[in-house]
Amino acid sequence: MIDEDEDDEEMPRAPTATAEDDEVDDDLSSYCCENLGKSTAGNASHSSVPVTTDIAATGPLLGVGGSKTPCTLVRVSTYASSLNQPTVSNKLDWEEQVTNITRKAWKALHFSMRILKKSNRKSKELAYKTLVRTIMEYGAVGWDPYRQNQIDSIEKVQRKAAKYVKMGKGHGEEIVKDLGWELPKSRRRKTRLTALFKAQMGHKAWTDINASLATPSYLGRADHIRKFKCRKQRTDVAKFSFVNCTIVDWNSLPAAIFQGGPLKINTFKERLRRLD
């Protein structure tokens, strides 16, 4: 038998909340909503270093304090610009976005070139695929460029990286082919097709896009059973948007990709790789 009185004496009791604590909770909540969000948003365009903020929470703001637990110091860490958030210019094109990601990709490539100057080929190739290529492909489903000069500026980074991996042996696209690297344009296309496949399969993140997809009124001899209806657009912004641009690539896929029973995402990706 455990004496309840002794147990109560051993366990310290938390102070109860008062009207002043409630006022502090309200003030702290309004401060975080007004200032914390502004500070992280304001630093997003200038720094990619994590921003750490200390918050003294006494109530329901962070789930501590109140009538059950005493005042606790909580450390909240937010990354101001750890992700490459897409940017749209006033012309509604991806010129500014391509400029930003190529600048970041060049910085990452030059950094790896300095650090791994005397490393072997595998180390250099791994550094490019993990540090540089991920920058150029982050969120490419939504911002895939369609102008040739923007496409060339991205592929130029890859050609430089290929020349760096091959120790300067070769020129242009020949080095990329020798290494077996896929062009960024082709990789972005497969990423868009995979995203549209997820939308058709009814994944939660793509339900809105799935509702906008329509089946055609007829199917030709060369069409596959999962063909979508193309939507005519007058402007390049609408024509080369994610849904409209990807539907054209989707309808041009061979029927063999969709044969063989129900498809899964990994199976669909593997069949896309075999097309090249």
Residue pairs with C-beta under 8 A, 6 or more apart in sequence:
14 67
14 68
14 69
14 70
15 70
16 67
17 58
17 59
17 65
17 66
17 67
21 58
21 59
21 65
21 66
22 59
24 58
24 59
25 58
25 59
25 60
25 61
25 65
28 55
28 56
28 57
28 58
28 59
28 61
29 61
32 55
32 61
36 53
36 55
36 76
36 78
39 51
39 53
40 51
40 78
40 80
43 51
43 80
43 81
44 80
44 81
44 85
45 81
46 81
47 80
47 81
48 79
48 80
48 81
48 82
49 80
50 77
50 78
50 79
50 80
50 82
51 77
51 78
51 79
51 80
52 75
52 76
52 77
52 78
53 75
53 76
53 77
53 78
54 73
54 74
54 75
54 76
55 61
55 62
55 73
55 74
55 75
55 76
56 71
56 72
56 73
56 74
57 64
57 65
57 71
57 72
57 73
57 74
58 64
58 65
58 66
58 71
58 72
59 65
59 66
60 66
62 74
62 76
64 72
64 74
65 71
65 72
83 138
84 100
84 101
84 104
84 135
84 138
84 139
85 139
86 94
86 97
86 139
86 142
86 143
87 96
87 97
87 100
88 94
88 96
88 97
89 95
89 96
89 97
92 237
93 147
93 236
93 237
94 143
94 144
94 145
94 146
94 147
94 150
95 147
95 150
97 143
97 145
98 145
98 150
98 153
98 154
99 153
101 135
101 136
101 138
101 154
102 136
102 153
102 154
102 156
102 157
104 135
105 132
105 135
105 136
105 154
105 157
106 157
108 131
108 132
108 135
109 128
109 131
109 132
109 157
109 160
109 161
109 164
111 131
112 124
112 127
112 128
112 131
112 132
113 164
115 127
116 123
116 124
116 127
121 165
121 166
121 167
124 164
124 165
125 165
125 179
128 161
128 164
128 165
132 157
132 161
133 158
133 184
136 154
136 157
136 158
136 184
137 184
137 187
137 188
137 191
140 187
140 188
140 191
140 192
141 188
141 191
141 192
141 195
141 242
142 242
144 188
144 189
144 192
144 240
144 242
144 245
145 151
145 154
146 236
146 240
146 245
151 184
151 185
154 184
154 185
155 183
155 184
155 185
158 176
158 181
158 183
158 184
159 172
159 173
159 175
159 176
162 170
162 175
162 176
162 179
162 181
163 170
163 171
163 175
165 175
165 179
166 175
166 178
166 179
169 175
170 178
176 183
182 276
186 276
189 249
190 269
190 272
190 273
192 242
192 245
192 246
192 249
193 246
193 249
193 250
193 253
193 272
194 265
194 268
194 269
194 272
195 206
195 242
195 246
196 209
196 243
196 246
196 247
196 250
197 263
197 265
197 268
198 205
198 206
198 265
199 206
199 207
199 209
199 210
199 213
200 210
200 213
200 226
201 265
202 210
209 243
212 243
213 228
213 229
213 243
213 247
214 228
214 229
215 227
215 228
215 229
216 223
216 227
216 228
216 229
216 230
217 229
219 225
219 227
222 255
223 251
223 255
224 251
224 253
224 254
224 255
224 257
224 258
225 255
225 258
226 250
226 258
227 250
227 251
228 247
228 250
228 251
229 247
230 244
230 247
230 248
230 251
231 244
231 247
233 239
233 241
233 244
238 244
239 245
253 275
254 275
256 271
257 268
257 271
257 272
257 275
